Amino acid sequence: MEELRVIAGGLFEWCIPGNVAAGENYQIVDVTEQPNPGLPEQDFWLFDEAVVVHLNYRPDGTQINRELIQDPHIETYLAWRDLALESAVPFSAHRT
């Protein structure tokens, strides 16, 4: 499994080391001190290059809900995924 996080201003990493130890490929795009490469602010999951779920949050960072997007413009989400992966570093490299 691969997971990618775009962060600004610090990483809430309480679960990431355990996920990495379990074999998850965790990638980080840190836009704290560099420009956002063109990624959306909306957090989303992309499954099987076809299913999109938005994760919606309150201003304090707590999750409100998860929203299955009906008929997403999948090419846009695939492009965002590819852009994020091009800009990402492994979690282990980000921590150093």
Secondary structure, 3 states (H helix, E strand, C coil): CEEEEEECCCCCCCCHHHHHHCCCEEEEEECCCCCCCCCCCCEEEEECCCEEEEEEECCCCCEEEEEECCCCCHHHHHHHHHHHHHHCEEHHHHHC
